[in-house]
Amino acid sequence: MKFNTKTIHGGQTHDPAYGAVMPPIYQTSTYAQSTPGGHKGYEYSRTHNPTRSALENAFASIENGTYGLAFASGLAAMDAVMKLLKPGDEVISTNDLYGGSYRLFTKIFQDFGIKFHFVGMEKASAIEDYVTSNT
């Protein structure tokens, strides 16, 4: 599949319930269960839902990946990525960033031993000065 087609149809299948060519947007918060915990893949939209699954599958397809992840906000995505790091790791960040991102880095993750460098991104050479085996 070429890129333009992949951006529209990648990772998608026909809707199994009614055969819609494009997956519908599900606007429900809860899903029927045969028994408590006996669901068909989805229980509660906040944790997992077919609309988000379709988006994640599309992202994975576009990037030729196996999985894709969608988050409700940029900070949620940043939080997830930061949790992959360990004490002693270093992060190079732009010095022109959203205040919430700055606080997430300095008020939360810095306390876990992660070091942050806030650098102007105008010149690649300025960034190179901060690259170490821990970045």
DOGUTOR-176375 format. One record per residue (C-alpha): residue number from 1; residue in one letter; y, x, z. Coordinates in steps of 0.001 Angstrom, whole numbers, plus 524288, in hexadecimal, padded with zeros to 5 digits. Layout:
REM DOGUTOR-176375
<r resi="NUM" resn="A" v="Y" u="X" w="Z"/>
...
***
This chain:
REM DOGUTOR-176375
<r resi="1" resn="M" v="80000" u="80000" w="80000"/>
<r resi="2" resn="K" v="80D4D" u="80571" w="7FC6C"/>
<r resi="3" resn="F" v="817DE" u="806C8" w="806CE"/>
<r resi="4" resn="N" v="82006" u="7FAD1" w="80316"/>
<r resi="5" resn="T" v="8140D" u="7F20E" w="80304"/>
<r resi="6" resn="K" v="80F4F" u="7F827" w="80F9A"/>
<r resi="7" resn="T" v="81C26" u="7F4FE" w="8167D"/>
<r resi="8" resn="I" v="81A0A" u="7E690" w="81379"/>
<r resi="9" resn="H" v="80B46" u="7E4EE" w="8140B"/>
<r resi="10" resn="G" v="805FA" u="7F101" w="81AE3"/>
<r resi="11" resn="G" v="7FD2B" u="7EE78" w="82674"/>
<r resi="12" resn="Q" v="7FD6C" u="7DFC0" w="82440"/>
<r resi="13" resn="T" v="7F287" u="7D615" w="821E8"/>
<r resi="14" resn="H" v="7F2F2" u="7C7BA" w="81E73"/>
<r resi="15" resn="D" v="7F4CF" u="7BEC8" w="82A18"/>
<r resi="16" resn="P" v="7E6EF" u="7BB36" w="82E57"/>
<r resi="17" resn="A" v="7EAC1" u="7ADB2" w="8334D"/>
<r resi="18" resn="Y" v="7F153" u="7A854" w="82716"/>
<r resi="19" resn="G" v="7F0E1" u="7B304" w="81CCB"/>
<r resi="20" resn="A" v="7FF71" u="7B5F8" w="81C78"/>
<r resi="21" resn="V" v="801E4" u="7C1FE" w="81405"/>
<r resi="22" resn="M" v="80BB2" u="7C799" w="81DC0"/>
<r resi="23" resn="P" v="808F6" u="7C6D3" w="82C44"/>
<r resi="24" resn="P" v="810E1" u="7BC59" w="83322"/>
<r resi="25" resn="I" v="81A25" u="7BEE1" w="83E68"/>
<r resi="26" resn="Y" v="81397" u="7B997" w="84A95"/>
<r resi="27" resn="Q" v="81D92" u="7B3D6" w="853F6"/>
<r resi="28" resn="T" v="81473" u="7B0E2" w="85F28"/>
<r resi="29" resn="S" v="813D4" u="7B79B" w="86C42"/>
<r resi="30" resn="T" v="805F5" u="7B43E" w="87066"/>
<r resi="31" resn="Y" v="7F929" u="7B253" w="86933"/>
<r resi="32" resn="A" v="7EDCC" u="7A91C" w="86BFD"/>
<r resi="33" resn="Q" v="7E24E" u="7AEDF" w="8733F"/>
<r resi="34" resn="S" v="7D494" u="7A946" w="87428"/>
<r resi="35" resn="T" v="7D3A9" u="7AEAD" w="88205"/>
<r resi="36" resn="P" v="7DCC0" u="7B72B" w="88A35"/>
<r resi="37" resn="G" v="7DD14" u="7C3F0" w="88299"/>
<r resi="38" resn="G" v="7D513" u="7BDDF" w="87786"/>
<r resi="39" resn="H" v="7DEF9" u="7BF2D" w="86CA1"/>
<r resi="40" resn="K" v="7DE43" u="7C1E8" w="85E0D"/>
<r resi="41" resn="G" v="7E610" u="7CE82" w="85EBB"/>
<r resi="42" resn="Y" v="7F2E3" u="7C9BF" w="8644E"/>
<r resi="43" resn="E" v="7F630" u="7C45D" w="871BB"/>
<r resi="44" resn="Y" v="804D1" u="7C5AA" w="873B1"/>
<r resi="45" resn="S" v="80F01" u="7C9A4" w="869A3"/>
<r resi="46" resn="R" v="81607" u="7D32E" w="87286"/>
<r resi="47" resn="T" v="80A05" u="7DBF8" w="872CE"/>
<r resi="48" resn="H" v="80489" u="7DA0F" w="8651A"/>
<r resi="49" resn="N" v="80666" u="7D039" w="85A2B"/>
<r resi="50" resn="P" v="802C3" u="7CE79" w="84BD7"/>
<r resi="51" resn="T" v="810B7" u="7D014" w="846F3"/>
<r resi="52" resn="R" v="8121F" u="7DD5E" w="84D72"/>
<r resi="53" resn="S" v="80471" u="7E122" w="848F6"/>
<r resi="54" resn="A" v="80876" u="7DE4E" w="83ADE"/>
<r resi="55" resn="L" v="81494" u="7E6DB" w="83C69"/>
<r resi="56" resn="E" v="80CBD" u="7F1E0" w="84298"/>
<r resi="57" resn="N" v="80292" u="7F139" w="837C2"/>
<r resi="58" resn="A" v="80D62" u="7F1D2" w="82D8E"/>
<r resi="59" resn="F" v="81373" u="7FDDD" w="833F4"/>
<r resi="60" resn="A" v="8063C" u="80484" w="834A7"/>
<r resi="61" resn="S" v="803BC" u="801BA" w="82649"/>
<r resi="62" resn="I" v="8111B" u="806A6" w="821E7"/>
<r resi="63" resn="E" v="80F0E" u="81351" w="8297D"/>
<r resi="64" resn="N" v="800C5" u="814A3" w="8251B"/>
<r resi="65" resn="G" v="7FD01" u="813C8" w="83364"/>
<r resi="66" resn="T" v="7F224" u="80D23" w="83AAD"/>
<r resi="67" resn="Y" v="7FAC1" u="8066E" w="844C3"/>
<r resi="68" resn="G" v="808D5" u="8024F" w="84623"/>
<r resi="69" resn="L" v="81057" u="7FEA8" w="85255"/>
<r resi="70" resn="A" v="81BFB" u="7F59B" w="85386"/>
<r resi="71" resn="F" v="824BB" u="7F4F8" w="85F6F"/>
<r resi="72" resn="A" v="82EA2" u="7EAF8" w="863F8"/>
<r resi="73" resn="S" v="8393C" u="7F555" w="864D9"/>
<r resi="74" resn="G" v="83C42" u="80359" w="8619F"/>
<r resi="75" resn="L" v="83C38" u="806D5" w="8700B"/>
<r resi="76" resn="A" v="82E8B" u="80137" w="87180"/>
<r resi="77" resn="A" v="829FD" u="809CA" w="8663C"/>
<r resi="78" resn="M" v="830B6" u="815B7" w="86C1D"/>
<r resi="79" resn="D" v="82A81" u="812F6" w="87952"/>
<r resi="80" resn="A" v="81CFA" u="8128E" w="87322"/>
<r resi="81" resn="V" v="81F13" u="81F5F" w="86BDA"/>
<r resi="82" resn="M" v="82498" u="82624" w="877F2"/>
<r resi="83" resn="K" v="81850" u="82269" w="87F72"/>
<r resi="84" resn="L" v="81083" u="82B03" w="87624"/>
<r resi="85" resn="L" v="81795" u="836F6" w="87B90"/>
<r resi="86" resn="K" v="8141F" u="83EDA" w="88798"/>
<r resi="87" resn="P" v="81BD6" u="846E0" w="8917C"/>
<r resi="88" resn="G" v="8214F" u="8530E" w="88B0F"/>
<r resi="89" resn="D" v="822D4" u="84CC2" w="87DB6"/>
<r resi="90" resn="E" v="83044" u="84D3C" w="87774"/>
<r resi="91" resn="V" v="83736" u="8437E" w="86EBD"/>
<r resi="92" resn="I" v="84233" u="84661" w="86534"/>
<r resi="93" resn="S" v="84B12" u="83A8D" w="863FE"/>
<r resi="94" resn="T" v="857B1" u="837EE" w="85D08"/>
<r resi="95" resn="N" v="8638D" u="838B4" w="865D4"/>
<r resi="96" resn="D" v="868A2" u="82C4A" w="85F54"/>
<r resi="97" resn="L" v="85EC7" u="82284" w="8648B"/>
<r resi="98" resn="Y" v="85E7D" u="814F6" w="86A68"/>
<r resi="99" resn="G" v="86218" u="81530" w="878D5"/>
<r resi="100" resn="G" v="85599" u="80E1E" w="87C9C"/>
<r resi="101" resn="S" v="84DB5" u="818CD" w="875FE"/>
<r resi="102" resn="Y" v="8554C" u="82345" w="87D2F"/>
<r resi="103" resn="R" v="852D8" u="81C90" w="88A39"/>
<r resi="104" resn="L" v="84460" u="81ABE" w="8871F"/>
<r resi="105" resn="F" v="8435E" u="82951" w="8849B"/>
<r resi="106" resn="T" v="84BAB" u="82E30" w="88FF3"/>
<r resi="107" resn="K" v="84953" u="82401" w="89A88"/>
<r resi="108" resn="I" v="83ADC" u="8217B" w="89839"/>
<r resi="109" resn="F" v="8338F" u="82BA8" w="8904D"/>
<r resi="110" resn="Q" v="83B15" u="837A4" w="894B8"/>
<r resi="111" resn="D" v="835B8" u="834DA" w="8A264"/>
<r resi="112" resn="F" v="827FC" u="83666" w="89CAF"/>
<r resi="113" resn="G" v="82AC5" u="8446A" w="898C6"/>
<r resi="114" resn="I" v="82E7C" u="84202" w="88AA3"/>
<r resi="115" resn="K" v="83A21" u="84A08" w="8861F"/>
<r resi="116" resn="F" v="84412" u="8445C" w="87CAB"/>
<r resi="117" resn="H" v="84D54" u="84BA9" w="873B5"/>
<r resi="118" resn="F" v="858B0" u="8439C" w="86E6E"/>
<r resi="119" resn="V" v="85D06" u="84A4D" w="861FA"/>
<r resi="120" resn="G" v="8668C" u="84792" w="856F9"/>
<r resi="121" resn="M" v="85E74" u="844B2" w="84AE3"/>
<r resi="122" resn="E" v="86892" u="8492D" w="840FB"/>
<r resi="123" resn="K" v="861D6" u="85638" w="83E5C"/>
<r resi="124" resn="A" v="8534E" u="85910" w="83DFD"/>
<r resi="125" resn="S" v="855CB" u="8669F" w="84381"/>
<r resi="126" resn="A" v="85B18" u="8608C" w="85012"/>
<r resi="127" resn="I" v="84E61" u="85924" w="851C2"/>
<r resi="128" resn="E" v="845E3" u="864FF" w="84EF1"/>
<r resi="129" resn="D" v="84B88" u="86BD8" w="85AE1"/>
<r resi="130" resn="Y" v="844CD" u="861D4" w="863A9"/>
<r resi="131" resn="V" v="83751" u="861F2" w="85D6A"/>
<r resi="132" resn="T" v="82D1C" u="86800" w="8665A"/>
<r resi="133" resn="S" v="81E89" u="866AF" w="86860"/>
<r resi="134" resn="N" v="821B4" u="85B7D" w="871B9"/>
<r resi="135" resn="T" v="8298A" u="85324" w="86830"/>
***
